């Protein structure tokens, strides 16, 4: 179980940093709310993992994480972070 959490952290870190920076810049320049992060992160996820790092799904699959579980956990994390951003 611990290795799956560690693997998901690696997976999510690659999309979190660019999505967080872009959404923060968007909020500062154009205004908006924390929900922009919720909508921007799946787009970043799609671009990064479906186009550039598609072969890495095999690594996660061998650990026991399917593409569906990675996407589901990613959306749950996005929702939690978006709620935190709205509260700030």
C-alpha positions in Angstrom: 0.0 0.0 0.0 2.8 2.4 0.9 4.5 1.8 -2.5 1.3 2.7 -4.3 1.0 6.0 -2.4 4.6 6.8 -3.2 4.1 5.9 -6.9 1.0 8.1 -7.0 2.9 11.0 -5.5 5.5 10.6 -8.3 2.7 10.6 -10.8 0.8 13.6 -9.4 3.9 15.7 -8.8 4.6 15.8 -12.6 1.3 17.4 -13.3 0.8 19.4 -10.0 3.7 21.9 -10.4 2.9 23.2 -13.9 -0.9 23.2 -13.3 -0.5 25.0 -9.9 1.8 27.7 -11.4 -0.4 28.3 -14.4 -3.6 28.5 -12.4 -1.9 30.8 -9.8 -0.7 33.1 -12.7 -4.2 33.0 -14.2 -5.8 33.9 -10.9 -3.4 36.8 -10.3 -3.6 38.2 -13.8 -7.2 37.6 -14.8 -8.8 37.0 -11.4 -10.9 34.0 -10.7 -11.2 31.3 -8.1 -9.5 28.1 -7.0 -11.7 26.1 -9.3 -9.5 27.0 -12.2 -7.0 24.6 -10.7 -9.6 21.8 -10.7 -10.3 22.3 -14.4 -6.7 23.0 -15.5 -5.1 19.9 -13.9 -7.0 17.3 -15.9 -6.0 19.1 -19.1 -2.3 19.2 -17.9 -2.7 15.5 -17.0 -4.0 14.6 -20.4 -1.3 16.5 -22.2 1.6 15.3 -20.1 0.7 11.6 -19.7 -1.3 10.9 -22.8 1.1 12.5 -25.2 4.6 12.7 -23.7 4.9 10.0 -21.1 2.4 7.4 -22.3 4.9 4.6 -21.7 5.0 5.3 -17.9 1.5 3.8 -17.5 3.2 0.4 -17.7 5.3 1.3 -14.6 2.2 2.2 -12.6 0.4 -0.8 -13.9 3.1 -3.2 -12.7 2.9 -1.6 -9.2 -0.9 -2.2 -9.2 -2.2 1.2 -10.3 -4.4 1.2 -13.4 -4.9 4.2 -15.5 -8.5 4.5 -14.2 -7.3 4.5 -10.5 -4.6 7.1 -11.3 -7.1 9.4 -13.0 -9.7 8.9 -10.2 -7.1 9.6 -7.4 -5.9 12.6 -9.4 -9.4 14.1 -9.6 -10.0 13.6 -5.9 -6.7 15.4 -5.1 -7.6 18.2 -7.5 -10.9 18.6 -5.7 -9.3 18.7 -2.3 -6.7 21.3 -3.4 -9.3 23.4 -5.1 -11.4 23.5 -2.0 -8.4 24.6 0.0 -7.6 27.3 -2.6 -11.2 28.6 -2.3 -10.9 28.8 1.4 -7.7 30.9 1.2 
